Amino acid sequence: MKTGKSQLQHNLIQLAYFKMPFGKYKDRYLSDLPEAYLIWFQTRGFPAGKLGRYMQEVLELKVNGLDVLLRNIRNLYPIPPKR
């Protein structure tokens, strides 16, 4: 199991590469979803599990103007790590 900085880095890379699995924005990176779409989910309830957690995290980053970090991560780490 990874700890500390290594785990945080791994989690951010996974978040940066996670794609929407369904709907209008299927196969788009979560960080590329419109903020209004994520707010719509927030008002109606995020999906259960990893997708919902990641959508909440991306919304938080967008609201605070930090979603560019995920795009930068994709540029720095072009191939997501395999587990």
Rosetta blueprint (number, residue, H / E / L):
1 M L
2 K L
3 T L
4 G H
5 K H
6 S H
7 Q H
8 L H
9 Q H
10 H H
11 N H
12 L H
13 I H
14 Q H
15 L H
16 A H
17 Y H
18 F L
19 K E
20 M L
21 P L
22 F L
23 G L
24 K L
25 Y L
26 K L
27 D L
28 R L
29 Y E
30 L H
31 S H
32 D H
33 L L
34 P L
35 E H
36 A H
37 Y H
38 L H
39 I H
40 W H
41 F H
42 Q H
43 T H
44 R H
45 G L
46 F L
47 P L
48 A L
49 G H
50 K H
51 L H
52 G H
53 R H
54 Y H
55 M H
56 Q H
57 E H
58 V H
59 L H
60 E H
61 L H
62 K H
63 V H
64 N L
65 G L
66 L L
67 D L
68 V H
69 L H
70 L H
71 R H
72 N H
73 I H
74 R H
75 N H
76 L H
77 Y L
78 P L
79 I L
80 P L
81 P L
82 K L
83 R L
